[in-house]
């Protein structure tokens, strides 16, 4: 027995027999007549074809196929308001029944029934089914009216189908439907949710008639796309035109003030809403909860939350996320438990928000508990949720757990690949990150801007210049859109990998520079010791109309510090305050202390610390301590060290610096005292670590390394380097070895500093004349600096070393720093 296809594609037939009644049947209850029906479904064809394959059959089972027509009984199609409240399964059943009676068994017209089906499918997260109905109606030339167009545009918004949305826009213009403000508003909303803000604004500007909804929709479009300036301008125009904001518009305004972290405007908005609304709805109240929670005003957020008689899932989410964001983890977990107790089931958005917040603050244990809840509750692990978990584990340093989630996902998209790559990058698992990037491309997943920015930033971090250049080539070949964020990441990569010429070339070629790109280029010049070039770039930046910000001056002051431009640095600080009215932050004072301390003006640097209006933090005292070590000032060094021990008692680096200062002054008793105190507190000094990239792989060396597979060849090369240095008249500077041991032992220790091992590996692994690029986690010592200058001349190599402070370009026996670091 075969039955007619019950769908829009009437020329197709179902070739599947119903089989014995009772197989594949789902029981349905008609609430009005209490009559029992059974729906027999063919599960072999996917629903995505929009073919309803159901027959509604009475019990008992039919005795013969010929009895089928008389046995079919129809369930009454519900009224419009009921249909919009139906589940997906109910919508499909109603759809089948509508088709069976050719849309005649209802008090609604066929067009109205189609509208309701489109709306119901969209509400039940099946926008493709809704769009299939629309496509069918256009094919058969069925009337599409001003009620249907907004419903279809809503479905387009769900799946970001801008192209189809534009086609519908064109159809609406030809049909004269855009004269209806309802249709135009729907088009603005569709463009806004598909990130086509320019199209939305163009349509808004050309509207002959705008209502409150038009303004609130345009405002929502700006807020959604983080165009804060335009959103504020829209609010200003609404005030001028005396357009009273609706509750929907107020929600957008509150969201805007939350994004801008403008607490005063947020409070004013709250007062306005309280005064002008008889009762705030749940959605608006939730927006205020989110705003207060995001700004850390948890007391106000909780007061609003407690006052809600009917709390939505979003209300619970906003309050719990606020607790997590500000490390009130116990309160957040208690509220989550209460949410479950009150039988409010967290949806995917709730869990997504909470997992993201856990990653943001590094709340690993709470993140794990949420993961366990997801698994035990058998919640469908969507791609978005899996990506959030991978990201959370990566930010919390739990790579293995993140990898387990990643491996469990079958159909991976670009975002989860990017999250896993970012997790490896965060943990400095360089090879794994690069290997996964290659595997991602091999699996046919095209990287996007987020992926590229992550992998480029990793190249910058570890100094992987060759890999960074290859990534740049991939971007050009795959025609990935180069926005300013990606260009700035590339520029920073070239600068941090020692290729300042490559960074400058990229900067000059960029047509759409923003303030971030200017600042990055200045910082690049600064870390390479090109202070004058950084100052010239500031002048050019002002000439083309860019106003420097606080980050600009941090880069400039660093540049002056590394180049020894003390007076110029002082002028920059004065210019920042008096010409641009920027209030100095603690970072600016830190730069000034570094500028003066590095130049030997220690008393002046200490004077800044004592007189600055902000309490000095550990960074500023550590900068002074480093200057005291450089210029062997024991008295000021002790003052700085005491402050540091008080501020960060568990940080052994400051104890080590003070120990070194005592060692330089041959105060070995004091050295022993500091070392004993460190031992009692179980502190360990951060070991020197140097990285070098060879043939696309990053190799790491620590002082006295014996673990590298090529260590025998490396040690042989170290011996060769030592012999040639002696022939060139080099004598080891044993003052860098701050231990009470004999000179021979000190010389041996110096030979196996991590940068010398990395250099030796570079010499045996690369062709003659190839530049050697090394990244070190600590400041280069005096002996290694002197030796590297000579080695660059002996082996005729450009050796570029990036230490904790700056870049050193060693060439023909000289260094770009001019021995000032």
N, C-alpha and C positions, 0 to 999 in steps of 0.2 A: 504494500500500500504506500502511495506517495501523497504528500499534501502540498498545496500551493505555497510558494515562498511568501511568508507574511512580512514583507518589508517594502522598501521603496524600489528595489530593483526587481520588478515584477517579471521580467523576462527570464530570470534565473529560477531554477527549480531545486528543491531539496531532493537529493537522491537517496536519502536515508529512510529506511522503514521505521515506523514508530516502534515495532516490536511488541512484545507482550505488555499489556498495561501493567503498571506497577514498576517497570524499569525506568530509571532516571526520572522519577517523578517527584515534584515538590508540592507539598500541600499548601493551599491558600484558603483563607477564610474570608468570606464576604461579610463584613460587619453589619450590613443592613438586613440581610435575609438569613444569616446564620447558615446558608447553604454551603456545602463543602465542594470544592473543585480541586482538580489535579492538573498541574501544568507539566507537560512532557517536553523536555528540551533536548535539542540535538547539540551536544557539547563538542562536536568535531569541528564546527566552523567558528572562528573567532567573532566576538560581538563587535569588534572594531569595524566590521563591514556594514554595521547598522542593519543587520537582517534579523528580525525577530522570528525565531524558529519555535513558536509555541502553539499548541492547540489546547483549548480549554475543554476538558472532557468531564462528563458526569460519571459518577459511580452508579451502578457497577460497571466493570469493563465491558466494552462492546463485544457482542457475539460475532459480528462480521464487519468487514471494512465498509460495506454498503450502508451501514447504519450511521456512519460518521456525520453526514450533514445534519441529520435531524437531532443528533446528540449534542451538537455544539450549543453551549449556553453562554451568554455574554454577561460579564460583570458590569454593573453600571459605572460609567466614567464619572469620577468625582468632579465637584465644582472647582473653579479656578483656584480659590484660596486654599483648598485641600490639596490640590495637586502640587503646589509649591512647597508643601510640608512633607512630601513623600520621600521615602528612601530611594536609593538607586534601583533596587530590585523592584519596588512598587512602580517606579517610573517606567521601567522596562515592560512590566506586565501591562500597565495602562497603555503604553505605546503600542503594544501588540494588539490590544483590543480596539484601539482607535483605528489601526490599520485594517483590522478585520471587518469593521463596519464602514470603512471608507470615510471615517470622520463625520458620520451623519447622526450617530446615536448620542447627541449631546445638545444642550441648550446653547453651546458656543459654536461660532462659525469655524470652519476648517482653519482659517488663518489664526484665530485666537488659540485654537488647540495646538497648532504648530508652535506659536509663541510660548505657550506654557511648557511644552515639551523641551524647547531649547533652553528656557530659563531653569527648568527642573534639572536637566542634565548638567548644566553649568554649576548650579548650586550643589550638586552631588559629585563635583570634581571630575566630571566627564566632558570637558569642553570639546574634545574631538568628535564625540557623538553629536553634540549640538551643532558643530560646524558641518558635519556630514549631512544633517537635515537641511541646513541652509543651502549647501551645495546642490542637493537634490531639487530643492524648490527653484533655484535659479535655472537648473537644467530644464525643468519642465515648464518654465516661464510662469510659475505661480506668483501671485501678488506678494510683494515684500513691502510692508507698510512701516509707518513711523514708530510702531510699537515693537516690531520685530528687529529692526536695525540695532537699537540699543542692547537688546538681549544677545544678538550675535556678536556685537563689539565687546561685550563682557566676556564672552568665550574666547575671543581673540586675545584679550588682556591676560587671561589665565595662562596661555601658552606662548605669550609674547610674539604673536604672528603679525608683525608690523606690516608685512607685505599684503596679507589678506585684508588687514584693517584699512590700508590705503585703497585697495580695490573696492571695499565697501564704501569708503568715503567718496570715491569717484562715482559709484553707482548712486549714492545719496544725492550728490550734486546734480547729476543728470536727471534724477527723478524729482528734484525740487524738495527733497526731504530735509535738506539742511536749513530750510527756512524755519523748521520746527526747532525751537530752542532746546527741547528735550533731546533731539538727535544730536545737535551740535555739542551739547554738554557731554553726551556719551562718547562722542569722537574725541573730545579733549581728554576725557578720562582714559580712553584706550591708548592714545598717544603717550600720555604721562606714564602709564603703567608699562608701556613698551619702551620707555626711555627715549622717546622721540619728542623732546621738550620743544625744539624749534618748531616742529609741525603743530604742536598743541598751541603754542603762543601765536603762530600765524593765523590759525583758525580763530582763536579767541579775539585777536585784534580785528578780524574781518567780520565778526558777528554784528548783525544789525541791531539785535536786541539781546541784552544780557540780563539774567536774573540772579538772585542770590546764589543759586546752585552753580552758575557759570563762574562766579568769582571764587567760591569755595573750592570748586574743582580745579581751577587754575592754581590756586594757592596750594592745594594738596599735591599737584603735579610738581611744583617747585620744591616743596618740602621733601617729597619722596625722593627726588633726584639730588638732594643736598645743595640746591642752588639758593643759599641762604639770603644773599643780597637781593635777589629777585623776589624772594618770598616776602622780605621786609618791605620792599617797594610796593608790592601788591597790597599788603596790609595798610600801608600809608594811603594808597589811592582809595581803598575801601572807606577809610576814615573821612577823606576829603569828600567823597560822594555820598557820605552818610548811609552806607550800606551796612545794615545791622547784621553782624555775623551769626550764622546759624550754629547749632551745636556741632555740626560736622566741621564747619570752618574753625570753631574754637579748638577742636581736637587737633587740627593741623597747626594752629598757632602754638598750642602747648607743646606739641612735638618739636616745632621749630625752636622754641625757647630752651627746650631740653637739649637739643643738638648744639645750640650755641652756648650752653651752660650759663644762660642769662637768668639767674635766680630772681632778680628784682622784677623783670618783666613777667616771669612765670608767676610770681606772687600777685602781681597786679592783675594778671589774667584770671587768676583764681578768685580774687576779690570781685572782678567784673562779672564773672559767671555766677557767683553766689548772689550778687545783687540783682542780676537781670533774668535769671532762670528760676522758675518756681521750684524746680527740683532737677539736679544734675543727673543725667543718665549714667548708666554703668560705664559706657564707653568713654565719656568725658572724664568721669571720676578716675577711671583706670589710667587715662593719659596723665592726669595730675599725679597719681601714685608713681607712675614711671618717671615723671619729671623730678619729683622730690627724691625718689630713691636713687636716681642717676647722679644727682648733685650731692648725695650723702646726707640729706635731711630725712633720715629714716623715721624720726619721730612724727613728722607731719605726714609722711607716706603711710605709716601704720595707723595714724588717727583716721585718715580717710578710708583706709582699707577696713578697719574695724567698724566704721559707720555704714558700710555697704550691707544692705539686707540681703541682696541677691548678688553674690560674688560670681563673676564670670571666670572662666579658666585663665583669661588674659590678666585679670586682677590678681589672682594667686601668683601667676608667673612673674608679674612686675614686682610684687612685694618680695618674693623669694629671691629673685635675681638681684634686687637691691641689697639684700643681706649678704649674698655671696660676694658681690662686687666690693663691698667694704669689709670683707673678711669676718663678718658676723656669721660664721659657718654653722655654729650650733643653733642659732636662732633660725637660720635658713632651713636647716635640716628638720627642726621641730615643726616649722610651718609646712614643709613638704609632707611630713608624716600626718599632720592634721588635715591637710588637703585630701589625702588618701582616706583617712578615717571618715571624713564627711562625704565620701563617695563622689568626689569630684575627680573624674579621671583625667590625668594630664594628657594633653594631646601632643602631637609631634612638635608643635611650635614651642610648647612649654619645655619639653625635654631638650630641644635644640638650644633654647635660650639659656637654660641652666648649665648645660654642658659647655657652652661657649664661655659663660661667666667663670666657670671652674678653670678653664684654660687661661682666661685673662688674669686671674689672681694666683694661679698655680695651686689650686685646691685639689690635689691629686686624690686624696681619700674620698672626698665627697663626689668627685667625678667617677671614681670606681663604683661607689654605691649607686649612683644613677645608672651606670652601665649594667650593674647587676639587676636593678629594678626593670630595666628595659628587657633584658633577657628573660627574667622570671615571669614578667607580665605578658610575655609572648607578643610584645609590640612589634609591628612590622619594622624592620630595620631599613629605613629608606636610605637612599644615597646621601641625602643631606645630613641625616643623623649620623651615619657611619663616618662621613667626612668630618663632622664636628668632633666625634670621639677620637679620630686619628689626630686631628689638630690639637685637642686637649692633651692627649697623651704625649704628643711631641713637645708641647710647651712645658709640660711637667717633667720632661726628661725620661719618660717611660717608653722607649722606642719599641721594645719587644711587644708590649700590649697593643701599641698602635699598629704594629706590623700584623698582629693577629687579626685585628678588625679589618685592616686593609686586605689581607689575603682571603677573608671570608666573603668579600663582595665579589660577585660574579661579573656583572656588567659595570665595570669601572668607567666613570667619566673623567674629564680633564681635572675637575676640582679635587677629587680624592687622590688622584696621582700627584697633583700639586701639593696637597696637604702632607702626603707621605714624604715627598722630596723635601718639603720645608722642615719636617720633623727630623730627618737625617741632617739637614743643614744646621738646625738649632743645636744638635748634639755634636757638631763638627765631624760627623761620619762622612767625610768628603767623598771617598770612593763609592760608598753605597749610594749617596745622593746622585752622583754622576752616572753610575751604572743604572739606577732606576730611571733616570731621565732618558737614557738610550733605550731601555726596555719599553718605556712608554711610547716612544716613537716607533719602535719595532712592532708594537701591538696596534698600530694604526690610529693612535690617539694624538691628535695635533695639539701641541702645547699652546697655551694662551699667554696673555701678557702677565698674569699672576705667576705662572710657571717660570716664565723667562726672568721676571724680576727676582724671584727666589733663587734661581740657579746662578744668576749673574752676581747677586749679593754674596753668595757663597764663594764664588770665584774671587771677589774682592776681598773677602775675609781671609782666605788662605793664600792669596797671591797667585792664583792659578791663571796666569796671563794667557797661555796658549789655549786653555779650555775656554776662557772668556772670549777670545777672538773667534774661536769656532762657533760659540753660541751666537755671537754677533752675526756671523755668516748665515747661520740657520735662520735667524730672524729675517734677514734680507731675502733669503731664498724662498721662505714660506710666506713672504709678504704679510707678516704679522704687523698689525698697526703699531707704529712707534709713537705712543703718546709721550707726554713730557715726563711721566713717572718712569717709563722704561728707558727713555733717553738719558735721564738723570742717573739711573742705576748703571747704565753702560759707562757714562762719563766717570762715575765714582769708581767703577771697576778698573778702568784704565789708569786712573790716578793712583789707586791703592795698590795696583800691580806694578807701579814704578814707571808706567808709560805715560808720562805727563804730556808728551807730544801727541799721543793718540787721543788723550782726553781733550786737549786744546782743539784738535782738528774736528772732533765731534761737536764741541761747543760752537765753533765758528760756523759749522754747516747747519746747525739747528736754526730753524726759522721761527719757531714758536716757543722761545725761551720764557720760562716763568721765574719767579723769585728763587724757587728751590734750585733751579739749574745754575743761576748766577752764584748762589751761595756755595754750591758744591764745587764749582770751578775755583772760587776763591779759596776754599778749604784745601783743594788739591794743590794749588800753588803754595799754600802755607805749609803743608806737610812735606813738600819738597824743598822748602827753604827759599822759595821765590817770593819774598815779602814785597819787594817793589812792584812786581807784576800783579800781585793781589791788590795793591793800592791803586794801580793804574786801572784795573778792572772795575774798581768801585767808581772811579771817575767816569768811565764809559757807561756804567750802569745808570748813573744819575743823568748823564746826557740823553740817554734814550727814554727817560721817563720813569724808571723804576725807583721806588722809594725803599731804601734799605731797612731791614727789620732787625730785631735783636739777634737773630741767628747770623745775619750778615756780619755783625760786629764781633761775634765770638770767633768766626773764621778769620777776620782781619787781625784781631788781637793775637790769635795763635800764630798767624803768618809773621807778624812783627816780632813775636817772641823767638821763633825759630831762626829768623834772619838777624837777630840782634838789633832791631830797629827800635830802640828804647824811646827816643823822643817822638818818633812817628806814632808809636803805640799810645803814648800819652795823649797826643793830639786826637787820635781816633776815639779815645775814651771821652774826651771833652766834646768832640763833635757829636757823638752819639747822644750825650746828655743835653747839650745846649742847642744844637741845630735841629736834631730830629726828635727831641723831647722824649727819648726812650729812658725808662727807669732801669738802671743797671740791676741785673739779676746776680745771683751768687756765682754763676758761670763767668760773668764779666769780671767780677772781682778776682776770681781764681786765675783768669788769664793775666790780669795785671800783676798779681803776686808772682806768677810764673815768669812774666816778662822781666820784672825787676830782679827777681831771685836768680834767674839764669845769667843775668848780666853782672851779678855780684853785688847788687844794691840791696843787701839783705835787711838792713835796718829800715829802709824805705818800704820794702815789701811787708815787714812785720808791722810797720806803722799803718798800712792799709788794712791789715787784719784787725788791728785794735780799734780803728776809727770807722770801719764800714758799718752801715745801719743794720746789716743782717748778721746774725750769729754765724760765725765760721763753722763750716762742716768739716768732715774728715778729709774731703778732697783738697780743700784749701790748705789745711795743716800738712797734708802729705806733700803738696807742691812745695811748701816752705822747707819741709824736711829734706826733700830731694835736692833743693838748692843748697842747703846746709852741708849735705854730703858732698856735693860738687865742689864747694868752696871751703870745705873742712872747718865749718863753724860749729864747734861743739856746744857752745853755750845756747845759741838759738835752737840748735838741733835737739837739745834736751827739752827745751820748752815745747817744741812741736811734738816731740815723741810722747811726752806726758799727756798732752791733749788727745793725741791719737789713741793711746792706750785706754783713756777714759771713754772716748767716743765709740771705739771699736775694739774691745778687749780681746776678741778672738782672732783678729787679723794679724797674722805673724809678720806680714811684710814690713810693718813699721818697726817692729823689734829688730828685724834683720838690718834695716837701714841704720838704726841707731847703733847696732853692733858694729856695722861697717865704719861708722863715723869714729867710734872708739878705737877700732883697729887702725884706722889711718893715723890716729894720734898716738898709736902704740900703747893704748890703755887696755892691756890684755886682761887685767883683773875685771874691769868693767864689761869687757866682751864676754868673759866667762859668766859673769852675773846675769847678763841678758840671755845668753844661751841656756843657762840653767833654768831661768824663769820660763823660757819657751818649752823646755823639756818637761817641766812640771805641769804645764798647761796642755801638754801633748800637741804642741803646735809644730807644723812642718812647713819648711820654706817651699815656695812655689819653684819647681825646677825650671831651668832654662830650656826652652823648646824652640827649635827652628824647623821651618818647612821649606821644601823646594819642590817645584813641579818639573817633572821630566816625562816626556812622551805622554802627556795627558793624565799622569798619576801624581798625586801629592805624597811626598815622602817626608816623614817626621823623624827628627833626631833630638835626643836629649844628651846632656853632658855625660861623656863616658859611655855612650850607647854601645851595647853589645848584641842587640836584638835584630838589627837590620840584616836581611839576607845577604847583602853585599858588604858586610862590615869588615871583612878581611881586606878586600880591595880598597875600602875607604881608609883603613888604618895605614895601608901601604902608601896611599896618596898623601896622608897627613905627614908621614915621615919624609916624603919627597918635598912637600911644602916647607917643612921645618929646615931641611938641609939647604934648600935654595934661599930661604930667608936669611940663614946664617951667612951664606956666601955674599948676600947683598948688604951685610953689615948690621942686620937687625939684632937687637937685644930685647929680650922679653921684659915687659913692664910688670914686674911681680907685685906691684902695689894693688893690682886688681884682685889678687888672691888674699883675702882678708882672714887668713888663718895663721896661727903661731906655729908654722912649720918651716923647714929649711928651704933655701932658694931653689934647689934642684927639684924638690917635690912641687913647689909652686909653678915652675916652668912646665913640668909634666901636666899639671892640672890645666894650665892655660891652653896647651896643645889640643885638648879634647873638649873645648867649649862647643856647644851645640852648633853655632854658626860655622865653625871651622870644619866640623864633620859634614854639614850640609854642603859647604863649599867644595870639599874634597869629592863628595859624591857627584856634584855638578861637573867638576873637571873631568872625572872619568866616564861620565855618562852622556856628555854632549860634545858636539863637534867643535874643533878649535875655532875661536872667534865668536862663538855663540854667547849672548849675554846670559849671566847667571843671576836669577832672582830669588832672594831668600826673605822669608818673613820670620821675625823673632818676637817672642812674647815679652821679653825684657829689654831694658836699655843695653845697647852695645857697650861693652867695657872698653877702657882705654887701650888695652893690649890688642884686642881683636880689631879695633879701629885702625891702629897703626899697622898691624900685620896685613890687613885687607888692602890697605893702600898700596903696599909693596907688592902683594900678590897680583893685584890688577895689572901692574906693570910687568912683573915677571912672566905671567901667562898670557899677557896681551888680551885680557878679557874686561868687558864692562861688567862689574859686579854691583848689583842693586840690592841693598839691604833695607828692609822696613822694620825698625824696632818699635818699641812701645811708644816712642815719642814722635819719630819723624822718618823720612827717607834719607838714605846715604847713597849717592851715586859715585862709586869708586872707578876711576879711569886714569890710566897712565901715572899712577902713584899719587893721585890727589883725590880728595873727597869733596862733593858738592857742598857739604855743610861748612867748609872752611875751618874744620876742627872746632866748630861751635855747636855743641849739642848738649 
